[in-house]
Amino acid sequence: MSKFVATRNKGFAMTFDNGFTISVQWGTFNYCEKKNLGSDGDEEMKTKRWESRTAEIAVFNDTGIIPVGNHDDVIGWCSTDEVATVIAIVQSAHPDNQEEMVEEIKSLKI
């Protein structure tokens, strides 16, 4: 079932009919312009509007995270264009061919 999920003023997730979910996050604990591990982890909720030029993306299926990064499970410091490209790949992926989706994402060399 497709759906949108909001994440504490720092991101969102989208689940597609193919069963894959993409998470896009730009909080102080994410790999993005706003990364600040010294924060209290609630900075995003202290403002009405939280912005970042980059974001971290992760991809999931019903059993957990799918390692899509070349050096990590997630991909950090993504531009808006890069996020849009990965969203299109995840949305159009065939549920029985997860490996092809991962290869296509990794080939972007983000």
N, CA and C atoms as an extended XYZ file, in Angstrom:
330
Properties=species:S:1:pos:R:3:atomname:S:1:resname:S:1:resid:I:1 pbc="F F F"
N         0.841       -1.179        0.000 N   MET     1
C         0.000        0.000        0.000 CA  MET     1
C         0.884        1.239        0.000 C   MET     1
N         0.651        2.156       -0.899 N   SER     2
C         1.452        3.370       -0.961 CA  SER     2
C         1.022        4.333        0.145 C   SER     2
N         2.008        5.126        0.627 N   LYS     3
C         1.715        6.102        1.679 CA  LYS     3
C         2.864        7.086        1.822 C   LYS     3
N         2.577        8.213        2.480 N   PHE     4
C         3.569        9.201        2.881 CA  PHE     4
C         3.672        9.182        4.397 C   PHE     4
N         4.879        9.441        4.923 N   VAL     5
C         5.089        9.552        6.363 CA  VAL     5
C         5.974       10.764        6.605 C   VAL     5
N         5.607       11.629        7.550 N   ALA     6
C         6.430       12.774        7.940 CA  ALA     6
C         7.284       12.387        9.144 C   ALA     6
N         8.479       12.980        9.230 N   THR     7
C         9.411       12.621       10.289 CA  THR     7
C         9.877       13.857       11.051 C   THR     7
N         9.226       14.205       12.116 N   ARG     8
C         9.657       15.227       13.073 CA  ARG     8
C        10.294       16.474       12.448 C   ARG     8
N         9.664       17.025       11.427 N   ASN     9
C        10.094       18.271       10.801 CA  ASN     9
C        11.477       18.171       10.151 C   ASN     9
N        11.949       16.940        9.859 N   LYS    10
C        13.277       16.796        9.278 CA  LYS    10
C        13.308       15.841        8.095 C   LYS    10
N        12.162       15.433        7.629 N   GLY    11
C        12.170       14.542        6.490 CA  GLY    11
C        10.848       13.851        6.256 C   GLY    11
N        10.905       12.883        5.347 N   PHE    12
C         9.700       12.144        4.994 CA  PHE    12
C        10.092       10.781        4.449 C   PHE    12
N         9.115        9.916        4.343 N   ALA    13
C         9.284        8.618        3.695 CA  ALA    13
C         8.104        8.398        2.769 C   ALA    13
N         8.366        7.654        1.705 N   MET    14
C         7.328        7.311        0.739 CA  MET    14
C         7.391        5.809        0.507 C   MET    14
N         6.260        5.138        0.687 N   THR    15
C         6.166        3.709        0.381 CA  THR    15
C         5.361        3.554       -0.898 C   THR    15
N         5.906        2.774       -1.810 N   PHE    16
C         5.290        2.597       -3.124 CA  PHE    16
C         4.554        1.266       -3.201 C   PHE    16
N         3.705        1.129       -4.204 N   ASP    17
C         2.931       -0.098       -4.395 CA  ASP    17
C         3.812       -1.325       -4.596 C   ASP    17
N         5.062       -1.132       -5.024 N   ASN    18
C         5.965       -2.267       -5.226 CA  ASN    18
C         6.553       -2.792       -3.904 C   ASN    18
N         6.218       -2.133       -2.781 N   GLY    19
C         6.680       -2.573       -1.471 CA  GLY    19
C         7.946       -1.903       -0.977 C   GLY    19
N         8.607       -1.097       -1.814 N   PHE    20
C         9.813       -0.399       -1.406 CA  PHE    20
C         9.466        0.956       -0.795 C   PHE    20
N        10.275        1.368        0.171 N   THR    21
C        10.123        2.662        0.825 CA  THR    21
C        11.421        3.428        0.675 C   THR    21
N        11.316        4.726        0.381 N   ILE    22
C        12.491        5.595        0.410 CA  ILE    22
C        12.295        6.604        1.536 C   ILE    22
N        13.336        6.783        2.324 N   SER    23
C        13.360        7.758        3.402 CA  SER    23
C        14.302        8.879        2.995 C   SER    23
N        13.855       10.129        3.148 N   VAL    24
C        14.657       11.311        2.836 CA  VAL    24
C        14.698       12.158        4.111 C   VAL    24
N        15.897       12.315        4.690 N   GLN    25
C        16.032       12.981        5.989 CA  GLN    25
C        17.121       14.053        5.949 C   GLN    25
N        16.893       15.158        6.665 N   TRP    26
C        17.894       16.220        6.737 CA  TRP    26
C        17.955       16.816        8.140 C   TRP    26
N        18.085       15.942        9.125 N   GLY    27
C        18.175       16.367       10.513 CA  GLY    27
C        19.606       16.419       11.017 C   GLY    27
N        19.758       16.818       12.268 N   THR    28
C        21.093       16.979       12.850 CA  THR    28
C        21.832       15.655       13.017 C   THR    28
N        21.124       14.541       13.001 N   PHE    29
C        21.767       13.231       13.117 CA  PHE    29
C        21.866       12.509       11.780 C   PHE    29
N        21.617       13.230       10.679 N   ASN    30
C        21.674       12.640        9.336 CA  ASN    30
C        22.887       13.162        8.581 C   ASN    30
N        23.305       12.395        7.561 N   TYR    31
C        24.424       12.805        6.708 CA  TYR    31
C        23.929       13.862        5.735 C   TYR    31
N        24.019       15.124        6.155 N   CYS    32
C        23.535       16.245        5.355 CA  CYS    32
C        24.166       17.537        5.863 C   CYS    32
N        23.822       18.621        5.216 N   GLU    33
C        24.332       19.936        5.592 CA  GLU    33
C        24.061       20.250        7.073 C   GLU    33
N        22.980       19.780        7.627 N   LYS    34
C        22.578       20.102        8.998 CA  LYS    34
C        23.196       19.194       10.061 C   LYS    34
N        24.028       18.237        9.647 N   LYS    35
C        24.597       17.281       10.595 CA  LYS    35
C        25.300       18.016       11.735 C   LYS    35
N        24.932       17.646       12.954 N   ASN    36
C        25.513       18.247       14.151 CA  ASN    36
C        25.274       17.293       15.303 C   ASN    36
N        26.154       16.327       15.458 N   LEU    37
C        25.969       15.307       16.492 CA  LEU    37
C        26.044       15.880       17.899 C   LEU    37
N        26.504       17.120       18.029 N   GLY    38
C        26.553       17.762       19.333 CA  GLY    38
C        25.235       18.404       19.740 C   GLY    38
N        24.247       18.364       18.872 N   SER    39
C        22.950       18.965       19.192 CA  SER    39
C        22.154       18.042       20.106 C   SER    39
N        21.046       18.551       20.585 N   ASP    40
C        20.201       17.731       21.465 CA  ASP    40
C        19.285       16.790       20.683 C   ASP    40
N        19.380       16.821       19.360 N   GLY    41
C        18.570       15.939       18.530 CA  GLY    41
C        17.147       16.404       18.337 C   GLY    41
N        16.850       17.589       18.821 N   ASP    42
C        15.491       18.110       18.705 CA  ASP    42
C        15.466       19.490       18.054 C   ASP    42
N        16.584       19.907       17.479 N   GLU    43
C        16.670       21.225       16.851 CA  GLU    43
C        15.602       21.422       15.785 C   GLU    43
N        15.322       20.364       15.039 N   GLU    44
C        14.363       20.454       13.935 CA  GLU    44
C        12.967       20.862       14.413 C   GLU    44
N        12.617       20.456       15.613 N   MET    45
C        11.274       20.727       16.132 CA  MET    45
C        11.157       22.112       16.773 C   MET    45
N        12.266       22.828       16.904 N   LYS    46
C        12.261       24.142       17.548 CA  LYS    46
C        11.960       25.274       16.572 C   LYS    46
N        11.754       24.935       15.325 N   THR    47
C        11.492       25.946       14.311 CA  THR    47
C        10.317       25.502       13.450 C   THR    47
N         9.636       26.488       12.909 N   LYS    48
C         8.488       26.169       12.071 CA  LYS    48
C         8.917       25.589       10.726 C   LYS    48
N        10.080       26.009       10.266 N   ARG    49
C        10.558       25.594        8.941 CA  ARG    49
C        12.020       25.182        9.051 C   ARG    49
N        12.329       23.951        8.728 N   TRP    50
C        13.683       23.397        8.813 CA  TRP    50
C        14.155       23.100        7.400 C   TRP    50
N        15.262       23.706        6.975 N   GLU    51
C        15.731       23.573        5.600 CA  GLU    51
C        17.156       23.044        5.554 C   GLU    51
N        17.499       22.425        4.436 N   SER    52
C        18.853       21.958        4.194 CA  SER    52
C        19.068       21.866        2.690 C   SER    52
N        20.290       22.110        2.248 N   ARG    53
C        20.602       21.986        0.818 CA  ARG    53
C        20.865       20.533        0.429 C   ARG    53
N        21.123       19.670        1.422 N   THR    54
C        21.389       18.258        1.136 CA  THR    54
C        20.588       17.382        2.098 C   THR    54
N        20.471       16.111        1.740 N   ALA    55
C        19.700       15.167        2.557 CA  ALA    55
C        20.344       13.787        2.488 C   ALA    55
N        19.929       12.952        3.412 N   GLU    56
C        20.344       11.546        3.454 CA  GLU    56
C        19.180       10.694        2.973 C   GLU    56
N        19.483        9.672        2.167 N   ILE    57
C        18.424        8.775        1.716 CA  ILE    57
C        18.722        7.343        2.142 C   ILE    57
N        17.647        6.624        2.412 N   ALA    58
C        17.726        5.202        2.733 CA  ALA    58
C        16.561        4.519        2.028 C   ALA    58
N        16.753        3.242        1.708 N   VAL    59
C        15.713        2.469        1.036 CA  VAL    59
C        15.425        1.229        1.880 C   VAL    59
N        14.148        0.893        2.001 N   PHE    60
C        13.713       -0.231        2.821 CA  PHE    60
C        12.766       -1.132        2.041 C   PHE    60
N        12.705       -2.382        2.461 N   ASN    61
C        11.626       -3.274        2.051 CA  ASN    61
C        10.956       -3.753        3.335 C   ASN    61
N        10.072       -4.730        3.262 N   ASP    62
C         9.330       -5.147        4.454 CA  ASP    62
C        10.194       -5.861        5.498 C   ASP    62
N        11.438       -6.199        5.148 N   THR    63
C        12.310       -6.860        6.130 CA  THR    63
C        13.368       -5.935        6.703 C   THR    63
N        13.476       -4.707        6.196 N   GLY    64
C        14.449       -3.770        6.751 CA  GLY    64
C        15.156       -2.953        5.695 C   GLY    64
N        16.277       -2.382        6.108 N   ILE    65
C        17.034       -1.491        5.228 CA  ILE    65
C        17.733       -2.281        4.127 C   ILE    65
N        17.780       -1.675        2.950 N   ILE    66
C        18.482       -2.240        1.802 CA  ILE    66
C        19.745       -1.407        1.609 C   ILE    66
N        20.919       -1.993        1.693 N   PRO    67
C        22.161       -1.214        1.546 CA  PRO    67
C        22.306       -0.660        0.126 C   PRO    67
N        22.129        0.649       -0.027 N   VAL    68
C        22.189        1.268       -1.348 CA  VAL    68
C        23.422        2.140       -1.551 C   VAL    68
N        24.106        2.472       -0.475 N   GLY    69
C        25.298        3.307       -0.596 CA  GLY    69
C        26.499        2.487       -1.028 C   GLY    69
N        27.471        3.160       -1.610 N   ASN    70
C        28.693        2.482       -2.008 CA  ASN    70
C        29.590        2.187       -0.811 C   ASN    70
N        29.406        2.932        0.288 N   HIS    71
C        30.245        2.741        1.471 CA  HIS    71
C        29.425        2.627        2.755 C   HIS    71
N        28.111        2.631        2.654 N   ASP    72
C        27.231        2.624        3.822 CA  ASP    72
C        25.859        2.118        3.371 C   ASP    72
N        24.993        1.844        4.330 N   ASP    73
C        23.626        1.439        3.985 CA  ASP    73
C        22.838        2.591        3.376 C   ASP    73
N        23.180        3.828        3.775 N   VAL    74
C        22.479        5.023        3.306 CA  VAL    74
C        23.396        5.821        2.378 C   VAL    74
N        22.816        6.831        1.732 N   ILE    75
C        23.601        7.745        0.906 CA  ILE    75
C        23.379        9.151        1.457 C   ILE    75
N        24.447        9.822        1.831 N   GLY    76
C        24.345       11.149        2.414 CA  GLY    76
C        24.709       12.257        1.460 C   GLY    76
N        24.406       13.469        1.889 N   TRP    77
C        24.739       14.701        1.199 CA  TRP    77
C        24.220       14.712       -0.238 C   TRP    77
N        22.979       14.265       -0.426 N   CYS    78
C        22.353       14.223       -1.754 CA  CYS    78
C        21.682       15.556       -2.064 C   CYS    78
N        21.811       15.984       -3.307 N   SER    79
C        21.106       17.182       -3.774 CA  SER    79
C        19.642       16.829       -4.059 C   SER    79
N        18.844       17.847       -4.311 N   THR    80
C        17.431       17.606       -4.634 CA  THR    80
C        17.303       16.798       -5.928 C   THR    80
N        18.140       17.084       -6.919 N   ASP    81
C        18.092       16.334       -8.177 CA  ASP    81
C        18.460       14.864       -7.960 C   ASP    81
N        19.465       14.613       -7.126 N   GLU    82
C        19.867       13.237       -6.844 CA  GLU    82
C        18.755       12.487       -6.113 C   GLU    82
N        18.119       13.149       -5.150 N   VAL    83
C        17.009       12.524       -4.423 CA  VAL    83
C        15.882       12.184       -5.397 C   VAL    83
N        15.539       13.112       -6.274 N   ALA    84
C        14.462       12.869       -7.246 CA  ALA    84
C        14.786       11.689       -8.153 C   ALA    84
N        16.033       11.568       -8.574 N   THR    85
C        16.443       10.449       -9.428 CA  THR    85
C        16.282        9.127       -8.700 C   THR    85
N        16.717        9.071       -7.436 N   VAL    86
C        16.609        7.825       -6.676 CA  VAL    86
C        15.144        7.502       -6.381 C   VAL    86
N        14.325        8.490       -6.096 N   ILE    87
C        12.894        8.244       -5.893 CA  ILE    87
C        12.312        7.551       -7.122 C   ILE    87
N        12.639        8.046       -8.313 N   ALA    88
C        12.114        7.449       -9.553 CA  ALA    88
C        12.586        5.997       -9.707 C   ALA    88
N        13.838        5.729       -9.365 N   ILE    89
C        14.359        4.358       -9.462 CA  ILE    89
C        13.626        3.436       -8.499 C   ILE    89
N        13.460        3.875       -7.260 N   VAL    90
C        12.802        3.039       -6.246 CA  VAL    90
C        11.337        2.806       -6.620 C   VAL    90
N        10.669        3.852       -7.072 N   GLN    91
C         9.253        3.732       -7.424 CA  GLN    91
C         9.036        2.772       -8.588 C   GLN    91
N         9.951        2.749       -9.535 N   SER    92
C         9.750        1.922      -10.731 CA  SER    92
C        10.379        0.532      -10.622 C   SER    92
N        11.029        0.233       -9.506 N   ALA    93
C        11.696       -1.065       -9.347 CA  ALA    93
C        10.681       -2.204       -9.267 C   ALA    93
N        11.062       -3.328       -9.834 N   HIS    94
C        10.219       -4.522       -9.751 CA  HIS    94
C        10.460       -5.173       -8.390 C   HIS    94
N         9.402       -5.531       -7.680 N   PRO    95
C         9.577       -6.076       -6.329 CA  PRO    95
C        10.398       -7.354       -6.266 C   PRO    95
N        10.472       -8.089       -7.364 N   ASP    96
C        11.255       -9.333       -7.375 CA  ASP    96
C        12.682       -9.133       -7.865 C   ASP    96
N        13.065       -7.890       -8.128 N   ASN    97
C        14.406       -7.642       -8.644 CA  ASN    97
C        15.090       -6.514       -7.877 C   ASN    97
N        15.190       -6.690       -6.579 N   GLN    98
C        15.813       -5.710       -5.701 CA  GLN    98
C        17.267       -5.439       -6.098 C   GLN    98
N        17.994       -6.477       -6.508 N   GLU    99
C        19.408       -6.332       -6.860 CA  GLU    99
C        19.597       -5.360       -8.019 C   GLU    99
N        18.700       -5.412       -9.000 N   GLU   100
C        18.796       -4.495      -10.146 CA  GLU   100
C        18.597       -3.052       -9.690 C   GLU   100
N        17.658       -2.829       -8.784 N   MET   101
C        17.419       -1.492       -8.253 CA  MET   101
C        18.666       -0.980       -7.535 C   MET   101
N        19.256       -1.823       -6.689 N   VAL   102
C        20.451       -1.426       -5.939 CA  VAL   102
C        21.595       -1.097       -6.901 C   VAL   102
N        21.798       -1.914       -7.909 N   GLU   103
C        22.857       -1.660       -8.895 CA  GLU   103
C        22.635       -0.328       -9.610 C   GLU   103
N        21.375       -0.051       -9.962 N   GLU   104
C        21.075        1.211      -10.662 CA  GLU   104
C        21.363        2.398       -9.759 C   GLU   104
N        20.997        2.313       -8.492 N   ILE   105
C        21.262        3.412       -7.552 CA  ILE   105
C        22.771        3.582       -7.362 C   ILE   105
N        23.479        2.475       -7.133 N   LYS   106
C        24.936        2.574       -6.927 CA  LYS   106
C        25.661        3.087       -8.167 C   LYS   106
N        25.122        2.815       -9.344 N   SER   107
C        25.771        3.287      -10.576 CA  SER   107
C        25.733        4.816      -10.707 C   SER   107
N        24.855        5.467       -9.945 N   LEU   108
C        24.792        6.937       -9.967 CA  LEU   108
C        26.023        7.567       -9.344 C   LEU   108
N        26.721        6.795       -8.507 N   LYS   109
C        27.941        7.259       -7.813 CA  LYS   109
C        27.696        8.539       -7.036 C   LYS   109
N        26.616        8.540       -6.282 N   ILE   110
C        26.276        9.700       -5.444 CA  ILE   110
C        27.141        9.663       -4.201 C   ILE   110
